[in-house]
Amino acid sequence: MSKKTLGFRLRASSFLFFSVSSFLSFAQVTSAIDSTSIKIGEQITYLIQVETDTTSLVVFPEGQTFSPLEMIESYKVDTLKNNDRYNLIKKYGLTQFDSGAYTIPRQKVIIGSKTFFTDSLKVEVNNIVVDTTKQGLYDIKPIIEVNKSGSNWWKYVLLTLLIISVVGFLIYWFIWRKKPLTEEEQIALLPPYDRAKLALKKLDESHYLEHENLKDYYSDLTFIIRKYLDERVYDRALESTTDELISRLILLKEGNQVDISKEDIKNLESILKRADLVKFAKSAPDVELAKLDRNTIDIEIDHVKEALPEPTEEEKLLDIKYKAEQERKKQRKKVIITVAIGVFLLLATFVGFGVKYGFSYVKDTITGHESKELLEGNWVTSAYGFPPVTISTPKVLKRTDLPIPEEMKAQVSMTSFMYGTLLDVFSVGITTSTYQNMGENKIDLEKSSERSIKSMEAMGAKDIVVLRDKFVTPNGAEGLKTSGTLKVPSLTSKEFKEANYVLLQFTSDNVLQQIIVTSPKDDTYADQMVERILNSVELKEAEE
């Protein structure tokens, strides 16, 4: 921690103390205790005796006004009558559970319309000395398992994993799974020669000739030979006319590109022209002739295969590369589809949650937001100080020892609990100050508020906007609320950060209780935290 940060933290811890100066005056009344030295937890009896006439109303102190000692019992008033006067005796049972020297503050007693104060009394609380040689020793008790309250986080994790599993399975099943090939796909993977032979076999299994459907029969037959020639000899064989195809075959033969005989070309020409006449219903050949043409085509496919030169090593390599490239394209297509589905699902999820909860909330959940994490964390409800201040906070407030000037230690006692500092922007602080020998003076909350503002300015805050209003806790305690905006110096740069602050102050007799909350400006999560903190504040009433 840097010296600058340490200095700011010390000033942040002490500003609540210096914002409340003492209001001290002196008065004398009689009081007594039955012992000035007790052991920890032992009770002493504090006695107040009042002698007055029978017409005066007497009000004795009630509640925890004996701090730092704790009142454990308030006895009934004993009344003794002496002619036209009363002798009233009020007793209190007090104790303390920490060793040390303590001062019981002066107590206020109202008689009629006048106020009187008892003397302050000193009490020594001693530790209890234990003789370990006579103390029985026992084994350490075993650890007892405590059943913690259940949490539903595992349900959300399970649901998330289930959704991811379902989406992953669907992507695998429809995209990445190696599906069994259909019959058409298996045929498509065969070499052209094998496909042509298989097509002729399927033509034999058809019932065209049985029904004398020569048109469809010749159409399929010529398609088989044209397809084979298109893939192996001339790549425009399917779309060429019979004359164009025959002319091309003659040209390829004369160019020594295909070693096919003239007889083979003549046979092909004869069958193709007969098929043209059948398709245009200009001829109806005999069924036996159709069978003979089928066998001729079968033979010509063999002759064409024999006439074609064997592929070179370079052609084979190109074919392998082509197949590999096709496989890579398929894989790339699968990756693109998978990524597209993933992006779509993410966007759909973001939009869905954004519509329901708000886009800023969803964004902050994904990227992380300090105020949001505090707001949605495990809050702590606890009582701090004495008289206790009950409050709910995102984190436990840690006790802080505030520096008290030596000359004021006998006149004021103070407890302080804090989370963060003014420079952390978000902070919560509670300070309880108990004053002694105040006399008839009372704590002025507005003046105390002004001193708090000056203390914040001394810490480096500037442009402080001050608004004051009455504040009432849920259990009916009334106090002063000072709120507004300010600018605080940044620990990491020379710039100033804008923040909001709320200062609550309550007083009862000689006790001043202060709660200060600072938060980032324009932060909806911080605003919700502040509202939740303020709504949780409860003060224990002075009279019980």
Secondary structure, DSSP 8 states (H G I E B T S, - for coil): --HHHHHHHHHHHHHHHHTS----------EEES-SEEETT--EEEEEEEEEETT--EE---SS-STTSEEEEE---EEEEETTEEEEEEEEEEE-SS-EEEEE---EEEETTEEEE---EEEEEE-----TTTS----------------SHHHHHHHHHHHHHHHHHHHIIIIIS-----HHHHHHTS-HHHHHHHHHHHHHHSSTTTTT-HHHHHHHHHHHHHHHHHHHT-TTTTTS-HHHHHHHHHHHHHTTSS---HHHHHHHHHHHHHHHHHHTTS----HHHHHHHHHHHHHHHHHHHHHS----HHHHHHHHHHHHHHHHHHHHHHHHHHHHHHHHHHHHHHHHHHHHH-HHHHHHHHH--HHHHHHTS--EEEEETTTTEEEEESS--EEE-----GGGTTTEEEEEEEES-GGGSSEEEEEEEEE---TT----HHHHHHHHHHHHHHTT-BS---EEEEEE-TTS-EEEEEEEEEEEE-SSSS-EEEEEEEEEEEEETTEEEEEEEEEETT-HHHHHHHHHHHHH-EE--S--
